[in-house]
């Protein structure tokens, strides 16, 4: 049986922390930035932890154990 391959799209977008949480970029932060306030843009620049509901799905794509 061949090894499972890591999902190429997921490995570019997510990172698993040492504690097992999944770190990702905020949505709505790449374009149409003129109308967004500087405070909102600064907040969007910080990484976000994925919800507990989405974490198992992303870990499966990355090939990381639970």
Phi, psi and omega in degrees: 000128180287162178290153175284139178268144175290140179291119187298322179291322182289322183291339177278340190249339186231154176220137179267129180280173180298328180277358178095002177278161181250125181260139182215171175276154174289149171281164175066030184242006188253331180209174188055054185265347183298321184277351180269142183288154178302323179297318180293320180294322176297319180294325180288339182287334181285144178293158181237147175272134180293152180292160180297334180288322183273339186303313181299325181294317180290321179297325177295319178295325181277347181075030180260138179293161180286000000 
